């Protein structure tokens, strides 16, 4: 495993991180991640009603806390009440207290604001975060899927209230390069590093859907909100990358992860897993450097299937949550 500094901070994160949004119930995955040198783990308070955090809390029993970089987040609804979502002072503090109980820890390393909240002043959120940092419950703060303009607002509030804002989690992969136009350049200027979310395009870039296959237990058999975009034209085009991966001595998943990590602003690629061996194999993408010829072949083969429109940074419109 290789490690990188997150943004302009001194915090080192593993190039491959494990996120348990979809498969927090998969046994053995945390152990496999730790064995592979993964130190960075992502979860959130709202994922399966807190069960994802609780699964991590149980799995880390006996692991030295200082060896871990635990990232959890707040924004999505955690209950039916009007104050059970968003980034108000009330919800940010209450959500973190619940997260700490479920994770069985006294602090989180990176507390992520999982979307921008149009209903709450940014200053209110960052004043609450400042208090949590001073109390020792939060070490660093991050955002997720914030636009360049929103990140600029966040950085100004962070400076005003002495909040260590060091990361943004953006959807970023060979196919989804939306962050490159505005988010990544602004983040770089502000000293904010990137966690690359969905780097395998929900499994599409692993090649497992080639030929119309639907592997048992894959996301394609899960609930609609988690199903990948696997229309035939895209799957067929991705299948062309198999030769590129073979020539580079990599699996298709390792090629996709290594591609994501070529961007110097990306500190870590966040992957999920339904089986421990997936984490073991994907962790081998750490430290891989791709030749220019490989990068050019990827661009040529994917062509118009690559999405770059900066307007597609996804942030919920007003009224989507309470």
C-alpha positions as CSV (number, residue, x, y, z in Angstrom):
1,X,0.0,0.0,0.0
2,X,1.1,3.6,-0.7
3,X,0.0,6.6,1.3
4,X,-0.6,10.2,0.3
5,X,-1.1,13.5,2.2
6,X,-4.7,14.7,2.0
7,X,-4.8,18.2,0.6
8,X,-2.4,20.7,2.2
9,X,-2.7,18.8,5.6
10,X,-0.3,16.5,7.2
11,X,-2.8,13.6,7.3
12,X,-1.7,10.5,5.5
13,X,-4.4,8.3,3.9
14,X,-4.1,5.0,2.0
15,X,-4.4,5.3,-1.7
16,X,-7.1,2.8,-1.6
17,X,-9.9,3.4,1.0
18,X,-12.8,1.1,1.9
19,X,-16.3,2.5,2.0
20,X,-19.2,0.4,3.3
21,X,-22.2,2.2,1.9
22,X,-23.6,-0.8,0.0
23,X,-22.1,-3.9,1.5
24,X,-21.5,-3.1,5.2
25,X,-22.8,-6.6,6.0
26,X,-20.1,-8.4,4.0
27,X,-18.0,-10.5,6.4
28,X,-14.2,-10.4,6.4
29,X,-13.9,-7.2,4.3
30,X,-12.5,-5.0,7.0
31,X,-9.9,-7.6,7.9
32,X,-8.9,-8.0,4.3
33,X,-8.6,-4.3,3.9
34,X,-6.4,-4.0,7.0
35,X,-4.2,-6.9,5.8
36,X,-3.7,-5.1,2.5
37,X,-2.5,-1.9,4.3
38,X,-5.7,0.0,3.9
39,X,-6.0,2.5,6.8
40,X,-8.7,4.8,5.5
41,X,-12.4,3.9,6.0
42,X,-15.6,5.7,4.9
43,X,-19.1,5.4,6.2
44,X,-22.0,7.8,7.1
45,X,-24.6,8.2,9.8
46,X,-27.5,7.8,7.4
47,X,-26.4,4.6,5.7
48,X,-28.9,1.9,6.6
49,X,-30.1,3.7,9.7
50,X,-26.6,3.7,11.2
51,X,-26.0,0.0,10.7
52,X,-23.0,0.7,8.4
53,X,-21.3,2.7,11.2
54,X,-22.1,0.0,13.7
55,X,-20.6,-2.6,11.5
56,X,-17.3,-0.7,11.3
57,X,-17.4,-0.1,15.1
58,X,-17.7,-3.9,15.7
59,X,-15.1,-4.8,13.0
60,X,-12.4,-2.5,14.4
61,X,-12.6,-4.0,17.9
62,X,-9.0,-4.8,18.8
63,X,-7.5,-2.6,16.2
64,X,-5.3,0.3,17.4
65,X,-7.4,3.4,16.9
66,X,-4.4,5.6,15.9
67,X,-3.7,3.2,13.0
68,X,-7.1,4.2,11.4
69,X,-8.4,7.2,9.5
70,X,-12.1,7.0,10.1
71,X,-14.3,9.2,7.8
72,X,-18.0,9.5,8.5
73,X,-20.5,12.1,7.3
74,X,-23.7,14.0,7.8
75,X,-26.5,15.5,5.6
76,X,-28.9,12.8,4.6
77,X,-32.1,12.1,6.6
78,X,-31.5,10.0,9.8
79,X,-35.1,10.2,11.0
80,X,-38.6,11.7,10.1
81,X,-38.2,15.0,12.0
82,X,-37.5,18.4,10.5
83,X,-34.1,18.6,12.2
84,X,-33.0,15.0,11.3
85,X,-31.2,16.0,8.1
86,X,-29.1,18.8,6.6
87,X,-26.3,20.8,8.1
88,X,-27.9,22.8,10.8
89,X,-25.9,23.2,14.1
90,X,-28.5,21.0,15.8
91,X,-28.3,18.1,13.3
92,X,-24.5,18.3,12.8
93,X,-23.8,17.9,16.5
94,X,-26.5,15.3,17.2
95,X,-25.5,13.3,14.2
96,X,-21.9,13.2,15.3
97,X,-22.8,12.1,18.8
98,X,-24.6,9.1,17.3
99,X,-21.8,8.3,14.9
100,X,-19.3,8.2,17.8
101,X,-21.4,5.8,19.7
102,X,-21.9,3.5,16.8
103,X,-18.2,3.6,15.7
104,X,-17.1,3.0,19.3
105,X,-14.7,5.9,19.2
106,X,-14.1,9.3,20.8
107,X,-13.4,11.1,17.6
108,X,-13.5,10.9,13.8
109,X,-10.6,11.8,11.6
110,X,-12.5,13.4,8.8
111,X,-16.1,14.6,9.3
112,X,-17.7,15.0,5.9
113,X,-20.5,17.3,4.9
114,X,-22.1,15.0,2.4
115,X,-23.9,17.6,0.3
116,X,-24.4,21.4,0.3
117,X,-27.4,22.5,2.4
118,X,-29.2,25.4,0.8
119,X,-31.4,25.9,3.9
120,X,-28.6,26.5,6.4
121,X,-26.0,29.3,6.4
122,X,-22.5,28.0,5.8
123,X,-21.3,30.0,8.7
124,X,-23.7,28.2,11.1
125,X,-22.4,24.8,10.0
126,X,-18.7,25.8,10.3
127,X,-19.2,27.4,13.7
128,X,-20.7,24.1,14.9
129,X,-17.7,22.3,13.4
130,X,-15.3,24.6,15.1
131,X,-16.8,23.7,18.4
132,X,-16.5,20.0,17.6
133,X,-12.9,20.4,16.6
134,X,-12.0,22.2,19.8
135,X,-13.8,19.5,21.8
136,X,-11.5,16.9,20.1
137,X,-14.4,15.0,18.6
138,X,-13.4,15.9,15.0
139,X,-9.8,16.1,13.7
140,X,-10.5,17.4,10.1
141,X,-13.4,18.4,8.0
142,X,-14.3,17.5,4.4
143,X,-17.1,18.0,1.9
144,X,-18.6,15.7,-0.7
145,X,-19.9,16.6,-4.1
146,X,-19.7,20.4,-3.5
147,X,-19.3,22.7,-6.5
148,X,-16.4,25.0,-6.9
149,X,-18.4,28.0,-5.8
150,X,-19.6,26.1,-2.7
151,X,-16.1,25.0,-1.9
152,X,-15.0,28.6,-2.0
153,X,-17.7,29.5,0.5
154,X,-16.7,26.6,2.7
155,X,-13.0,27.7,2.6
156,X,-13.9,31.2,3.7
157,X,-16.0,30.0,6.6
158,X,-13.3,27.4,7.6
159,X,-10.7,30.2,7.7
160,X,-13.0,32.4,9.8
161,X,-13.7,29.7,12.4
162,X,-10.3,27.9,12.3
163,X,-11.7,24.7,10.9
164,X,-9.2,22.4,9.2
165,X,-11.1,21.8,5.9
166,X,-8.8,19.4,3.9
167,X,-10.9,17.3,1.6
168,X,-13.7,16.9,-0.9
169,X,-15.2,13.6,-2.0
170,X,-16.1,13.8,-5.7
171,X,-17.5,11.2,-8.0
172,X,-14.4,10.6,-10.3
173,X,-13.6,7.8,-12.7
174,X,-12.4,7.1,-16.2
175,X,-16.1,7.7,-17.3
176,X,-17.0,10.5,-14.9
177,X,-14.5,13.4,-15.1
178,X,-16.9,16.2,-14.1
179,X,-14.7,17.4,-11.3
180,X,-11.7,18.1,-13.5
181,X,-13.1,21.3,-15.0
182,X,-13.8,23.4,-11.9
183,X,-13.9,21.4,-8.6
184,X,-10.3,20.0,-8.7
185,X,-8.6,23.2,-9.8
186,X,-10.4,25.3,-7.1
187,X,-9.7,22.6,-4.5
188,X,-6.0,22.6,-5.4
189,X,-5.8,26.3,-5.0
190,X,-7.6,26.0,-1.6
191,X,-5.4,23.2,-0.3
192,X,-8.3,20.7,-0.5
193,X,-7.5,17.1,-1.5
194,X,-9.9,14.7,-3.2
195,X,-11.3,11.4,-2.2
196,X,-12.4,9.8,-5.5
197,X,-15.8,8.3,-5.0
198,X,-17.3,5.6,-7.3
199,X,-14.0,5.1,-9.1
200,X,-15.2,1.8,-10.6
201,X,-18.5,3.4,-11.8
202,X,-20.5,1.0,-9.5
203,X,-18.7,-2.0,-11.0
204,X,-19.1,-1.2,-14.6
205,X,-15.4,-0.5,-15.0
206,X,-14.5,-3.9,-13.5
207,X,-15.7,-5.6,-16.7
208,X,-18.0,-8.0,-14.8
209,X,-21.0,-7.0,-16.8
210,X,-19.4,-7.8,-20.1
211,X,-21.6,-9.8,-22.5
212,X,-24.7,-8.8,-20.6
213,X,-23.7,-10.8,-17.5
214,X,-25.4,-10.1,-14.2
215,X,-23.2,-11.8,-11.5
216,X,-25.1,-13.0,-8.4
217,X,-24.8,-10.5,-5.6
218,X,-23.7,-7.6,-7.8
219,X,-25.3,-4.2,-7.6
220,X,-27.2,-5.0,-10.8
221,X,-29.3,-7.4,-8.7
222,X,-29.8,-4.9,-5.8
223,X,-32.2,-2.1,-5.2
224,X,-32.8,0.4,-8.0
225,X,-31.0,3.3,-6.3
226,X,-27.7,1.3,-6.3
227,X,-27.8,-0.2,-9.7
228,X,-25.1,0.8,-12.1
229,X,-25.6,2.4,-15.5
230,X,-25.0,-0.7,-17.6
231,X,-26.7,0.0,-20.9
232,X,-25.3,-2.2,-23.7
233,X,-23.4,0.5,-25.6
234,X,-21.4,1.5,-22.5
235,X,-20.7,-2.0,-21.4
236,X,-19.5,-2.9,-24.8
237,X,-17.2,0.1,-24.9
238,X,-15.8,-0.6,-21.5
239,X,-15.0,-4.2,-22.6
240,X,-12.5,-2.8,-25.0
241,X,-10.4,-1.8,-22.0
242,X,-9.7,-5.4,-21.2
243,X,-6.8,-5.5,-23.7
244,X,-5.3,-2.3,-22.2
245,X,-5.5,-3.9,-18.7
246,X,-3.9,-7.2,-20.0
247,X,-1.1,-5.3,-21.6
248,X,-0.4,-3.4,-18.4
249,X,-0.5,-6.6,-16.3
250,X,-3.6,-5.4,-14.4
251,X,-7.2,-6.5,-13.8
252,X,-9.7,-4.1,-15.3
253,X,-10.6,-2.9,-11.8
254,X,-6.9,-2.2,-11.0
255,X,-6.6,-0.3,-14.2
256,X,-9.6,1.9,-13.4
257,X,-8.3,2.6,-9.9
258,X,-4.8,3.3,-11.0
259,X,-6.1,5.7,-13.7
260,X,-8.0,7.6,-10.9
261,X,-4.9,7.8,-8.8
262,X,-2.8,9.3,-11.6
263,X,-4.3,12.7,-10.8
264,X,-2.0,14.2,-8.2
265,X,-4.9,16.0,-6.4
266,X,-6.6,12.6,-5.7
267,X,-5.3,11.3,-2.4
268,X,-7.4,8.2,-2.2
269,X,-9.9,6.1,-4.2
270,X,-12.8,4.8,-2.2
271,X,-14.0,1.3,-3.1
272,X,-16.7,-0.9,-1.8
273,X,-16.6,-4.7,-1.7
274,X,-18.9,-7.7,-1.4
275,X,-16.1,-10.2,-0.9
276,X,-12.7,-9.9,0.9
277,X,-10.8,-11.0,-2.1
278,X,-12.1,-7.9,-4.0
279,X,-10.4,-5.6,-1.5
280,X,-7.2,-7.7,-1.7
281,X,-7.0,-7.4,-5.4
282,X,-8.1,-3.8,-5.7
283,X,-5.5,-2.7,-3.1
284,X,-2.8,-3.8,-5.6
285,X,-3.7,-0.7,-7.7
286,X,-1.9,1.4,-5.1
287,X,1.5,2.6,-6.3
288,X,0.8,1.7,-9.9
289,X,2.0,4.4,-12.4
290,X,0.5,4.2,-15.9
291,X,2.4,5.1,-19.0
292,X,1.2,7.9,-21.2
293,X,0.5,5.4,-23.9
294,X,-1.9,3.6,-21.6
295,X,-3.7,6.9,-20.6
296,X,-4.1,7.8,-24.3
297,X,-5.5,4.4,-25.2
298,X,-8.1,4.7,-22.4
299,X,-9.1,8.2,-23.7
300,X,-9.4,6.9,-27.3
301,X,-11.4,3.8,-26.4
302,X,-13.9,5.6,-24.1
303,X,-14.3,8.6,-26.4
304,X,-17.7,10.2,-26.2
305,X,-18.7,8.0,-23.2
306,X,-16.6,10.2,-20.9
307,X,-18.7,12.9,-19.1
308,X,-17.0,16.2,-18.4
309,X,-19.8,18.8,-18.0
310,X,-19.0,20.7,-14.8
311,X,-22.7,21.4,-14.3
312,X,-23.2,17.8,-13.4
313,X,-21.6,18.1,-9.9
314,X,-24.6,16.7,-8.1
315,X,-25.9,18.7,-5.2
316,X,-29.5,18.4,-4.0
317,X,-31.8,21.3,-5.0
318,X,-33.6,23.1,-2.2
319,X,-36.5,21.1,-0.7
320,X,-35.1,17.6,-1.5
321,X,-34.4,16.9,2.1
322,X,-36.1,18.2,5.3
